[in-house]
Amino acid sequence: MSALPTVSVVIPVRDDAEPLAACLALLAAQTVPPCEVVVVDNGSTDASAAVAAAWGARVVTEPRRGIPAAAAAGYDSVRGDVIARLDADSRPGPQWVERLTQVLADDPDLDAVTGSGRFVDLPTGLRRATSGVYLGAYYVLGHLALGHPPLWGSSMAFRRRSWLEARATVSLDPEVHDDLDLAFALGPHGRIRRDSTLRVGVSARSLRGRAQRRRRLDRAWRTLHRNWARMPPWERWSVRLARPARDA
């Protein structure tokens, strides 16, 4: 069995003290603990930084507003071989770190792995269907846009070396989706795999309200436009189809 790489977990936050405490409690109960947890405080006015410190996380302050800048600051600061990413409202199971590190250890050429989720704060009868439709559409449409699986920021991991290679082309624009933008930066030459066992609970707050849904859609188009200007989708697919069949 391959040795497991060391893992740094990065969580960007802004005014997320309550959900962050729940996330950090679950990380403290992992079967394979991360070598560090990095919480990036992106201008919080609540107790997010204090909560992070109380749970033993290392707090990084990023004054530039927006998830892309906050996430990048965290990724730049890690010491682990693998950078794992959660959101403050992510609820990882006890084997989340163990599973993602094993996937990457078993396939040394794999750049990144991404998981799935379920909404935990919707009415019970709506949770499974809404999660399936929302994330199913994201992965299908994202794959078509990229030529390979997209990344989902609530449950994903990638090698630190892959981040360093992609870093120069990643956007810090607060109005792009940082996970989708990073997937563009890693591919089409990189390899990303979707693993359904990396399932986490998440809040449905990203779907609440017309303004929030519209903002997410606007960010998606902005991310696509930015990256397709550098390499349109047909060129990305051409590169991917020329690769060996084992590639994700």
ABEGO torsion letter per residue (X at the ends): XBBBBBBBBBBBBBGAAAAAAAAAAAAAABABBBABBBBBBBGBABAAAAAAAAAGBBBBBBABBEAAAAAAAAAAABABABBBBBBAABBBBAAAAAAAAAAAAABAABABBBBBBBBAABBAAAAAAAAAAAAAAAAAAAAAAAGBBBBBAABBBBBAAAAAAAAAABBABAABBAAAAAAAAAOAABBBBBBAABBBBBBAAAABEAAAAAAAAAAAAAAAAAAAAABBAAAAAAAAAABBAABX
